[in-house]
Amino acid sequence: MGTEPNHMTDPFNDTSRNLARWLQEAGRRTKRSAGSNNDDGKRDATHSWLKCARQKGIDRAKWPILVALLAFAFLQLFYLEVRLDVESIRSMIIFVLVNGQLPPV
């Protein structure tokens, strides 16, 4: 009796038993869910995987699309500005003399 721990004085006895029971129940639930061939569970897992993959694809494609749109907007602005600058230039008529005379028209 002296070498055996007293259940009343051992504060970890109940905690150890509760932990062991909890681990056993968690193991049973894991085996049950892994062993069952539930099509809904597979469909949900596949759906969540596709949703995650789609979201990653959108996140990955977001920045190149934004950069392309920004470049396109800049090129349109640049084209418009150059075109307006060309239109605002005053026209000049230049006569080129060929052999000291104006070319025949």
N, CA, C and O atoms as a MOPAC input file, in Angstrom:
PM7 MOZYME 1SCF
protein

 N      0.81200 1    -1.18200 1     0.00000 1
 C      0.00000 1     0.00000 1     0.00000 1
 C      0.86400 1     1.25700 1     0.00000 1
 O      0.41100 1     2.31900 1    -0.42900 1
 N      2.07300 1     1.15000 1     0.46500 1
 C      2.93400 1     2.30900 1     0.53300 1
 C      3.53200 1     2.67100 1    -0.81100 1
 O      3.83600 1     3.83800 1    -1.06000 1
 N      3.71100 1     1.66400 1    -1.70300 1
 C      4.31600 1     1.95200 1    -2.99500 1
 C      3.28900 1     2.33700 1    -4.04300 1
 O      3.63100 1     2.99100 1    -5.02800 1
 N      2.04500 1     1.94700 1    -3.85400 1
 C      1.00400 1     2.29600 1    -4.82800 1
 C      0.53300 1     3.72200 1    -4.59400 1
 O      0.34900 1     4.13600 1    -3.44900 1
 N      0.33200 1     4.49500 1    -5.69700 1
 C     -0.15800 1     5.86400 1    -5.50000 1
 C     -1.61300 1     5.85200 1    -5.06900 1
 O     -2.41400 1     5.05800 1    -5.56200 1
 N     -1.93200 1     6.70500 1    -4.18100 1
 C     -3.28900 1     6.84400 1    -3.69100 1
 C     -4.08100 1     7.65500 1    -4.70900 1
 O     -3.64700 1     8.73500 1    -5.10900 1
 N     -5.23400 1     7.15100 1    -5.13300 1
 C     -6.03700 1     7.84300 1    -6.13700 1
 C     -6.56500 1     9.16400 1    -5.61700 1
 O     -6.82200 1    10.08200 1    -6.39700 1
 N     -6.72600 1     9.26800 1    -4.33800 1
 C     -7.23300 1    10.51600 1    -3.77100 1
 C     -6.16300 1    11.59700 1    -3.73900 1
 O     -6.48200 1    12.77900 1    -3.86700 1
 N     -4.88300 1    11.21200 1    -3.57000 1
 C     -3.82900 1    12.21000 1    -3.46500 1
 C     -3.15200 1    12.48800 1    -4.80100 1
 O     -2.41900 1    13.47000 1    -4.91400 1
 N     -3.37400 1    11.65700 1    -5.81600 1
 C     -2.74400 1    11.84500 1    -7.12500 1
 C     -3.58000 1    12.83300 1    -7.94600 1
 O     -4.65100 1    12.46000 1    -8.42500 1
 N     -3.12100 1    14.09100 1    -8.12600 1
 C     -3.92600 1    15.08300 1    -8.84500 1
 C     -3.97700 1    14.84500 1   -10.35600 1
 O     -4.86800 1    15.37200 1   -11.02200 1
 N     -3.03100 1    14.05300 1   -10.92100 1
 C     -2.97600 1    13.84700 1   -12.35700 1
 C     -3.72800 1    12.61000 1   -12.81100 1
 O     -3.81000 1    12.35000 1   -14.01100 1
 N     -4.27300 1    11.84900 1   -11.89000 1
 C     -4.92200 1    10.59600 1   -12.22900 1
 C     -6.14100 1    10.82100 1   -13.11200 1
 O     -6.25200 1    10.18800 1   -14.16200 1
 N     -7.03900 1    11.68200 1   -12.73300 1
 C     -8.23900 1    11.94200 1   -13.52300 1
 C     -7.89400 1    12.59300 1   -14.85500 1
 O     -8.49700 1    12.27600 1   -15.88100 1
 N     -6.94400 1    13.48500 1   -14.84000 1
 C     -6.54200 1    14.17000 1   -16.05900 1
 C     -5.94700 1    13.18200 1   -17.05000 1
 O     -6.23100 1    13.25500 1   -18.24600 1
 N     -5.12700 1    12.26500 1   -16.56700 1
 C     -4.52100 1    11.27100 1   -17.45600 1
 C     -5.58000 1    10.37600 1   -18.06700 1
 O     -5.52200 1    10.06200 1   -19.25600 1
 N     -6.55200 1     9.96200 1   -17.25900 1
 C     -7.61800 1     9.10800 1   -17.77900 1
 C     -8.46100 1     9.86400 1   -18.80700 1
 O     -8.79800 1     9.33000 1   -19.86400 1
 N     -8.79100 1    11.09200 1   -18.48600 1
 C     -9.58100 1    11.89000 1   -19.43400 1
 C     -8.82900 1    12.10100 1   -20.74500 1
 O     -9.41700 1    12.03200 1   -21.82400 1
 N     -7.54300 1    12.35500 1   -20.64700 1
 C     -6.73500 1    12.54100 1   -21.84400 1
 C     -6.68100 1    11.25900 1   -22.66600 1
 O     -6.78700 1    11.29800 1   -23.89200 1
 N     -6.51600 1    10.12900 1   -21.99300 1
 C     -6.47000 1     8.84900 1   -22.70200 1
 C     -7.79700 1     8.56600 1   -23.39000 1
 O     -7.81700 1     8.10000 1   -24.52900 1
 N     -8.89700 1     8.84000 1   -22.71700 1
 C    -10.21400 1     8.63600 1   -23.33200 1
 C    -10.40600 1     9.55300 1   -24.53600 1
 O    -10.92900 1     9.14700 1   -25.57400 1
 N     -9.97300 1    10.79200 1   -24.37200 1
 C    -10.12400 1    11.75400 1   -25.45800 1
 C     -9.29500 1    11.32500 1   -26.68100 1
 O     -9.75900 1    11.42000 1   -27.81700 1
 N     -8.07700 1    10.85600 1   -26.43600 1
 C     -7.23500 1    10.40500 1   -27.54400 1
 C     -7.81600 1     9.17600 1   -28.23000 1
 O     -7.75200 1     9.05700 1   -29.45300 1
 N     -8.38200 1     8.26300 1   -27.44800 1
 C     -9.00700 1     7.08900 1   -28.05100 1
 C    -10.19100 1     7.49600 1   -28.91700 1
 O    -10.35400 1     6.99100 1   -30.02800 1
 N    -11.01200 1     8.40200 1   -28.41400 1
 C    -12.18200 1     8.84000 1   -29.18400 1
 C    -11.74900 1     9.58300 1   -30.45700 1
 O    -12.34600 1     9.40500 1   -31.51900 1
 N    -10.72000 1    10.40300 1   -30.33900 1
 C    -10.22200 1    11.11600 1   -31.52200 1
 C     -9.68200 1    10.13200 1   -32.55000 1
 O     -9.87900 1    10.31800 1   -33.75000 1
 N     -8.99700 1     9.07600 1   -32.08300 1
 C     -8.49500 1     8.05600 1   -32.99800 1
 C     -9.62400 1     7.31300 1   -33.68900 1
 O     -9.54200 1     7.03200 1   -34.88500 1
 N    -10.68700 1     6.99000 1   -32.94100 1
 C    -11.83500 1     6.30800 1   -33.54500 1
 C    -12.50000 1     7.17700 1   -34.59200 1
 O    -12.85800 1     6.69500 1   -35.66600 1
 N    -12.66600 1     8.44300 1   -34.29000 1
 C    -13.32900 1     9.35000 1   -35.24700 1
 C    -12.49000 1     9.52800 1   -36.50200 1
 O    -13.02800 1     9.60400 1   -37.60700 1
 N    -11.18400 1     9.59500 1   -36.33700 1
 C    -10.30300 1     9.73900 1   -37.49500 1
 C    -10.36800 1     8.49900 1   -38.37200 1
 O    -10.43300 1     8.60500 1   -39.59700 1
 N    -10.35000 1     7.32500 1   -37.75400 1
 C    -10.43200 1     6.08200 1   -38.52500 1
 C    -11.77000 1     5.97900 1   -39.24200 1
 O    -11.83700 1     5.54400 1   -40.39200 1
 N    -12.83400 1     6.38200 1   -38.55600 1
 C    -14.16400 1     6.30800 1   -39.15300 1
 C    -14.26800 1     7.23200 1   -40.37000 1
 O    -14.77500 1     6.83100 1   -41.41700 1
 N    -13.79300 1     8.45400 1   -40.22900 1
 C    -13.92200 1     9.40000 1   -41.34200 1
 C    -12.97800 1     9.04900 1   -42.48900 1
 O    -13.30400 1     9.29200 1   -43.65100 1
 N    -11.81200 1     8.47800 1   -42.17900 1
 C    -10.87700 1     8.10600 1   -43.24200 1
 C    -11.31600 1     6.82700 1   -43.93400 1
 O    -11.07700 1     6.65700 1   -45.13000 1
 N    -11.95500 1     5.92400 1   -43.19700 1
 C    -12.35800 1     4.65200 1   -43.76800 1
 C    -13.65800 1     4.70900 1   -44.53700 1
 O    -13.91100 1     3.83700 1   -45.36800 1
 N    -14.47500 1     5.68900 1   -44.29400 1
 C    -15.76700 1     5.74200 1   -44.97700 1
 C    -15.58900 1     6.30900 1   -46.37400 1
 O    -14.75900 1     7.19000 1   -46.59500 1
 N    -16.36500 1     5.80200 1   -47.30800 1
 C    -16.33900 1     6.28000 1   -48.69200 1
 C    -17.53700 1     7.17000 1   -48.91900 1
 O    -18.45600 1     6.80400 1   -49.65300 1
 N    -17.53800 1     8.30200 1   -48.31500 1
 C    -18.65200 1     9.23000 1   -48.43000 1
 C    -18.42700 1    10.09600 1   -49.66700 1
 O    -17.47500 1    10.87400 1   -49.72500 1
 N    -19.30900 1     9.95700 1   -50.65200 1
 C    -19.15100 1    10.72200 1   -51.88600 1
 C    -19.32600 1    12.21200 1   -51.64800 1
 O    -18.67400 1    13.02900 1   -52.29800 1
 N    -20.21000 1    12.56900 1   -50.71300 1
 C    -20.39700 1    13.99700 1   -50.42800 1
 C    -19.12100 1    14.59700 1   -49.86500 1
 O    -18.74800 1    15.71800 1   -50.21000 1
 N    -18.45400 1    13.84700 1   -48.99700 1
 C    -17.19700 1    14.34200 1   -48.44200 1
 C    -16.14500 1    14.50600 1   -49.51900 1
 O    -15.39500 1    15.48300 1   -49.52200 1
 N    -16.08800 1    13.54300 1   -50.44100 1
 C    -15.12000 1    13.65500 1   -51.53200 1
 C    -15.46900 1    14.81200 1   -52.44300 1
 O    -14.58800 1    15.53500 1   -52.90700 1
 N    -16.76500 1    14.98700 1   -52.70000 1
 C    -17.18200 1    16.08400 1   -53.56300 1
 C    -16.85700 1    17.42200 1   -52.90400 1
 O    -16.39300 1    18.35000 1   -53.56600 1
 N    -17.10200 1    17.51500 1   -51.59900 1
 C    -16.79000 1    18.75800 1   -50.89100 1
 C    -15.29400 1    19.02500 1   -50.90200 1
 O    -14.85800 1    20.15900 1   -51.10100 1
 N    -14.50300 1    17.96600 1   -50.68400 1
 C    -13.05300 1    18.15100 1   -50.69100 1
 C    -12.57000 1    18.56500 1   -52.07600 1
 O    -11.71600 1    19.44300 1   -52.19700 1
 N    -13.11100 1    17.93900 1   -53.12300 1
 C    -12.72300 1    18.29600 1   -54.48600 1
 C    -13.16500 1    19.71800 1   -54.80300 1
 O    -12.42500 1    20.49100 1   -55.41100 1
 N    -14.37500 1    20.05000 1   -54.38400 1
 C    -14.88000 1    21.39600 1   -54.63200 1
 C    -14.03100 1    22.44100 1   -53.92100 1
 O    -13.71200 1    23.48100 1   -54.49700 1
 N    -13.66200 1    22.16900 1   -52.66500 1
 C    -12.84600 1    23.13800 1   -51.94100 1
 C    -11.45700 1    23.23700 1   -52.56900 1
 O    -10.86500 1    24.31600 1   -52.60600 1
 N    -10.92600 1    22.08900 1   -53.07100 1
 C     -9.62400 1    22.13200 1   -53.72100 1
 C     -9.69000 1    22.96200 1   -54.99400 1
 O     -8.79300 1    23.76000 1   -55.26600 1
 N    -10.76200 1    22.77300 1   -55.78200 1
 C    -10.91200 1    23.55200 1   -57.01400 1
 C    -11.09000 1    25.02900 1   -56.70500 1
 O    -10.54700 1    25.89200 1   -57.39500 1
 N    -11.85800 1    25.30600 1   -55.66000 1
 C    -12.07600 1    26.69600 1   -55.27500 1
 C    -10.76100 1    27.33900 1   -54.85200 1
 O    -10.48000 1    28.48500 1   -55.20500 1
 N     -9.96200 1    26.60200 1   -54.10100 1
 C     -8.66200 1    27.10200 1   -53.66000 1
 C     -7.74000 1    27.30200 1   -54.85800 1
 O     -7.04500 1    28.31500 1   -54.94200 1
 N     -7.72800 1    26.35100 1   -55.78100 1
 C     -6.88200 1    26.46400 1   -56.97100 1
 C     -7.32200 1    27.64300 1   -57.83600 1
 O     -6.49000 1    28.37200 1   -58.37600 1
 N     -8.63100 1    27.82000 1   -57.96300 1
 C     -9.14200 1    28.93700 1   -58.75100 1
 C     -8.73900 1    30.26400 1   -58.11300 1
 O     -8.35200 1    31.20000 1   -58.81300 1
 N     -8.82800 1    30.34500 1   -56.78200 1
 C     -8.45900 1    31.57500 1   -56.08500 1
 C     -6.97100 1    31.85600 1   -56.25300 1
 O     -6.57000 1    33.00200 1   -56.45300 1
 N     -6.14700 1    30.79900 1   -56.17000 1
 C     -4.70700 1    30.99300 1   -56.36900 1
 C     -4.42500 1    31.47100 1   -57.78600 1
 O     -3.56400 1    32.32600 1   -57.99700 1
 N     -5.16000 1    30.91200 1   -58.77100 1
 C     -4.97300 1    31.34300 1   -60.15400 1
 C     -5.35700 1    32.79500 1   -60.34700 1
 O     -4.68600 1    33.53600 1   -61.06600 1
 N     -6.44000 1    33.19800 1   -59.70100 1
 C     -6.86500 1    34.59800 1   -59.79400 1
 C     -5.83600 1    35.50400 1   -59.14300 1
 O     -5.49000 1    36.55000 1   -59.69300 1
 N     -5.34200 1    35.10700 1   -57.96500 1
 C     -4.33400 1    35.92000 1   -57.28800 1
 C     -3.05600 1    36.00500 1   -58.10200 1
 O     -2.42100 1    37.05800 1   -58.16900 1
 N     -2.67800 1    34.88400 1   -58.72500 1
 C     -1.46500 1    34.86900 1   -59.52500 1
 C     -1.61300 1    35.72700 1   -60.77200 1
 O     -0.65700 1    36.38200 1   -61.18500 1
 N     -2.78900 1    35.73500 1   -61.37400 1
 C     -3.00500 1    36.46200 1   -62.61800 1
 C     -3.36600 1    37.92300 1   -62.38800 1
 O     -3.39700 1    38.70500 1   -63.33800 1
 N     -3.63400 1    38.29700 1   -61.16500 1
 C     -4.09100 1    39.65700 1   -60.87900 1
 C     -3.05100 1    40.70600 1   -61.26400 1
 O     -3.37600 1    41.66800 1   -61.96000 1
 N     -1.80300 1    40.53300 1   -60.82200 1
 C     -0.79300 1    41.55900 1   -61.06800 1
 C     -0.40700 1    41.67700 1   -62.53700 1
 O     -0.30000 1    42.80100 1   -63.02700 1
 N     -0.19200 1    40.59000 1   -63.26500 1
 C      0.10600 1    40.77400 1   -64.69600 1
 C     -1.02500 1    41.44600 1   -65.45800 1
 O     -0.77500 1    42.23700 1   -66.36800 1
 N     -2.26200 1    41.14200 1   -65.09700 1
 C     -3.39900 1    41.79100 1   -65.76600 1
 C     -3.41900 1    43.27700 1   -65.44500 1
 O     -3.64900 1    44.10100 1   -66.33000 1
 N     -3.18000 1    43.62600 1   -64.18000 1
 C     -3.15200 1    45.04300 1   -63.81500 1
 C     -2.01400 1    45.78700 1   -64.51400 1
 O     -2.19100 1    46.92300 1   -64.95600 1
 N     -0.86000 1    45.15400 1   -64.61300 1
 C      0.27500 1    45.79000 1   -65.29800 1
 C     -0.03800 1    45.95900 1   -66.78200 1
 O      0.28300 1    46.99300 1   -67.36800 1
 N     -0.65700 1    44.95700 1   -67.39000 1
 C     -1.01300 1    45.05800 1   -68.80600 1
 C     -2.03600 1    46.16800 1   -69.03600 1
 O     -1.92400 1    46.92600 1   -69.99900 1
 N     -3.02300 1    46.26500 1   -68.16100 1
 C     -4.01400 1    47.34000 1   -68.29400 1
 C     -3.37500 1    48.71500 1   -68.10500 1
 O     -3.70700 1    49.66300 1   -68.81700 1
 N     -2.47300 1    48.81700 1   -67.15700 1
 C     -1.78600 1    50.09100 1   -66.93500 1
 C     -0.93100 1    50.46300 1   -68.14400 1
 O     -0.91500 1    51.62300 1   -68.55600 1
 N     -0.22600 1    49.49500 1   -68.71200 1
 C      0.59000 1    49.76900 1   -69.90600 1
 C     -0.28900 1    50.17000 1   -71.08300 1
 O      0.05100 1    51.08200 1   -71.83600 1
 N     -1.41400 1    49.49200 1   -71.23700 1
 C     -2.33700 1    49.82700 1   -72.32700 1
 C     -2.88100 1    51.24100 1   -72.16300 1
 O     -2.96700 1    51.98500 1   -73.13900 1
 N     -3.25100 1    51.62300 1   -70.93400 1
 C     -3.75700 1    52.98000 1   -70.68700 1
 C     -2.67100 1    54.01800 1   -70.96300 1
 O     -2.94500 1    55.06900 1   -71.54300 1
 N     -1.44000 1    53.72200 1   -70.54900 1
 C     -0.34800 1    54.66400 1   -70.80600 1
 C     -0.09800 1    54.81500 1   -72.29400 1
 O      0.10700 1    55.93100 1   -72.77300 1
 N     -0.10900 1    53.71200 1   -73.03600 1
 C      0.13300 1    53.79300 1   -74.47900 1
 C     -0.97000 1    54.56700 1   -75.18900 1
 O     -0.69700 1    55.30700 1   -76.13400 1
 N     -2.21200 1    54.40200 1   -74.74300 1
 C     -3.29200 1    55.19800 1   -75.33600 1
 C     -3.09300 1    56.67500 1   -75.06100 1
 O     -3.27100 1    57.49900 1   -75.95700 1
 N     -2.72900 1    57.02100 1   -73.84300 1
 C     -2.48500 1    58.42200 1   -73.50000 1
 C     -1.31400 1    58.97700 1   -74.30800 1
 O     -1.38000 1    60.09500 1   -74.81800 1
 N     -0.24700 1    58.19500 1   -74.42300 1
 C      0.91400 1    58.62400 1   -75.18600 1
 C      0.55100 1    58.84500 1   -76.65400 1
 O      0.94000 1    59.85300 1   -77.24400 1
 N     -0.19300 1    57.91000 1   -77.24500 1
 C     -0.61500 1    58.02000 1   -78.63500 1
 C     -1.47700 1    59.26900 1   -78.83500 1
 O     -1.29200 1    60.00400 1   -79.80600 1
 N     -2.40400 1    59.50600 1   -77.92800 1
 C     -3.27100 1    60.67700 1   -78.03400 1
 C     -2.46400 1    61.97200 1   -77.91900 1
 O     -2.69900 1    62.92800 1   -78.65800 1
 N     -1.51200 1    61.98900 1   -76.98600 1
 C     -0.70700 1    63.19300 1   -76.80000 1
 C      0.16300 1    63.47000 1   -78.02600 1
 O      0.26700 1    64.61900 1   -78.45800 1
 N      0.78800 1    62.44100 1   -78.59000 1
 C      1.62100 1    62.62400 1   -79.78100 1
 C      0.76800 1    63.07500 1   -80.95200 1
 O      1.16300 1    63.95200 1   -81.72000 1
 N     -0.40100 1    62.47400 1   -81.08400 1
 C     -1.28400 1    62.86300 1   -82.18600 1
 C     -1.72800 1    64.32300 1   -82.06300 1
 O     -1.76600 1    65.05300 1   -83.05300 1
 N     -2.06100 1    64.73600 1   -80.84700 1
 C     -2.43200 1    66.14000 1   -80.64300 1
 C     -1.26400 1    67.07200 1   -80.89600 1
 O     -1.45400 1    68.16400 1   -81.43200 1
 N     -0.04900 1    66.66200 1   -80.51900 1
 C      1.12500 1    67.49200 1   -80.79000 1
 C      1.36700 1    67.63000 1   -82.29400 1
 O      1.72000 1    68.71300 1   -82.76200 1
 N      1.18500 1    66.56600 1   -83.04500 1
 C      1.36600 1    66.62500 1   -84.50100 1
 C      0.29400 1    67.51400 1   -85.12100 1
 O      0.58000 1    68.29500 1   -86.02800 1
 N     -0.93400 1    67.39600 1   -84.63700 1
 C     -2.01500 1    68.22400 1   -85.17100 1
 C     -1.82100 1    69.70500 1   -84.85400 1
 O     -2.28000 1    70.56300 1   -85.60800 1
 N     -1.15200 1    70.01000 1   -83.75900 1
 C     -0.98800 1    71.41500 1   -83.37400 1
 C      0.18100 1    72.10200 1   -84.07600 1
 O      0.33100 1    73.32000 1   -83.97700 1
 N      1.00100 1    71.34200 1   -84.77800 1
 C      2.12100 1    71.94200 1   -85.50400 1
 C      1.56400 1    72.70700 1   -86.70000 1
 O      0.71300 1    72.21000 1   -87.43700 1
 N      2.06600 1    73.92400 1   -86.87200 1
 C      1.63900 1    74.71600 1   -88.01900 1
 C      2.25400 1    74.12200 1   -89.28000 1
 O      3.41500 1    73.71300 1   -89.29900 1
 N      1.46600 1    74.09000 1   -90.29700 1
 C      1.97400 1    73.52700 1   -91.54200 1
 C      2.88500 1    74.53500 1   -92.23900 1
 O      2.66400 1    75.74400 1   -92.16700 1
 N      3.90000 1    74.02400 1   -92.90800 1
 C      4.82300 1    74.86200 1   -93.64900 1
 C      4.95400 1    74.29000 1   -95.05200 1
 O      5.00500 1    73.07600 1   -95.25000 1
 N      5.00600 1    75.16700 1   -95.98600 1
 C      5.19500 1    74.73800 1   -97.35700 1
 C      6.64800 1    75.02100 1   -97.70700 1
 O      7.13400 1    76.14200 1   -97.56000 1
 N      7.30700 1    74.01500 1   -98.15700 1
 C      8.72100 1    74.14700 1   -98.50600 1
 C      8.84600 1    73.86400 1  -100.00000 1
 O      8.36100 1    72.85500 1  -100.51200 1
 N      9.51000 1    74.78400 1  -100.66900 1
 C      9.75600 1    74.60700 1  -102.08800 1
 C     11.17000 1    74.09700 1  -102.26900 1
 O     12.11600 1    74.64000 1  -101.70000 1
 N     11.30500 1    73.06300 1  -103.05500 1
 C     12.61300 1    72.48600 1  -103.34400 1
 C     12.92800 1    72.83400 1  -104.79700 1
 O     12.16300 1    72.52800 1  -105.71200 1
 N     14.05900 1    73.47200 1  -104.97400 1
 C     14.47700 1    73.84100 1  -106.33400 1
 C     15.26900 1    72.69700 1  -106.94100 1
 O     16.18800 1    72.15200 1  -106.33000 1
 N     14.88500 1    72.34900 1  -108.15800 1
 C     15.59500 1    71.30700 1  -108.89100 1
 C     16.26500 1    72.01500 1  -110.08100 1
 O     15.57800 1    72.59000 1  -110.92500 1
 N     17.60900 1    71.97400 1  -110.14700 1
 C     18.38900 1    72.65400 1  -111.18400 1
 C     18.04500 1    74.14500 1  -111.21400 1
 O     17.97800 1    74.74600 1  -112.28700 1
 N     17.83000 1    74.73300 1  -110.05300 1
 C     17.56300 1    76.14500 1  -109.96900 1
 C     16.16700 1    76.54900 1  -110.35300 1
 O     15.88600 1    77.74700 1  -110.39900 1
 N     15.28100 1    75.63300 1  -110.62900 1
 C     13.92000 1    75.95300 1  -111.03000 1
 C     12.94200 1    75.15800 1  -110.17800 1
 O     13.31100 1    74.13800 1  -109.59600 1
 N     11.71300 1    75.61400 1  -110.10200 1
 C     10.67000 1    74.86500 1  -109.43700 1
 C     10.26800 1    73.65800 1  -110.30500 1
 O     10.20900 1    73.77800 1  -111.52900 1
 N     10.00300 1    72.55100 1  -109.71600 1
 C      9.61300 1    71.39700 1  -110.53600 1
 C      8.25000 1    71.62700 1  -111.14400 1
 O      7.42200 1    72.34600 1  -110.58500 1
 N      8.01500 1    71.00700 1  -112.30700 1
 C      6.70600 1    71.18300 1  -112.92000 1
 C      5.63300 1    70.48800 1  -112.09400 1
 O      5.84500 1    69.40700 1  -111.54300 1
 N      4.51800 1    71.11300 1  -112.02500 1
 C      3.42400 1    70.56000 1  -111.21400 1
 C      2.50800 1    69.74500 1  -112.03600 1
 O      1.53200 1    69.20300 1  -111.51900 1

